[in-house]
Amino acid sequence: MNWKERIVSDKNVLMGKPIIKGTRISIEFILDRLANGWSEEMILQSYPLLTKEDLLAVYSYLNDLEKDGLVYEIRAKAL
């Protein structure tokens, strides 16, 4: 999956946050829904502009961020 075909950033849209191309739906917004228990089906039903391929692009984008070390390190708390 080449996420660059589906995820863009434009300084004039949502202050440059990465969004799904052709929408104002940010990657952050999609991740928030997933983190709060929404299923992919719930997201796709609620936001009909999105496709399954858009969600796959989000996962691919995050995978590349992780590979590039652009995701915050999580440190274990001392007990």
N, C-alpha and C positions, 0 to 999 in steps of 0.2 A: 504494500500500500504506500503510495507516494502522497503523504499528507499535504505536501506543498501545493497540490492541485485543489485542495478543499479548505485549507486554513490560511488565512491572510491576516495582515495587520495594517491598519490605515490610521494614521495619527488623527484623522478627522472623524473616526468612528470609535466610540467608547474609549477615547484617549489612547488609542493604539493597542488596546488589548487584542490578543489573538481571537479571531472570530471565525465562524463558518462562513465561507465565501458566499456572498449574495444575501446574507442575513445580518442582523445585529445581535446574534446569539453568540456569546463569548464561550470560550473553552472553560473559563472559570465557572460560568453559569451551569454548564452541563455537568462539570465535576461536582458542583455543589448539590445538584439534584441526585447524582449517583451516591454521593456521600451521605445523603439524607434518606437513603433507602428506595429511591425511585428505580424501577427497572428500565431497561432499554425500551421495552414496549410502552411503558408509561410516558417516557420522554417523547418517543416518536408519535404517539397518539395526541399528546398535548401540544406538540410543536410540529405541525404537518410539513413545514418547510424542510425539516431535517430528514435525512435518510439513514439507513443502516450504514451505508458507506461513510457518511459524515461521522458517525460514532466510531467506526473503525479508524478513521483518520485521526480522531482525538487520541485514541489509544496508541497509534503509531507515533504521533507527535510527542506524547508523554514518554514513550519508550526511547525515542531519540534524545529527549532532554536528560533522561536518566543516564543513558550511555555517555553523553557529553559532560556529565557531572554538573548539570545545571539545576539539580534538585537539591533542596536543603538536606544536609546531613542530620540524621536523627540520632541523638545521643541517649544512651540508657541512663536512667536516673539511679543514683546510688540508693540502696535500701538502708 
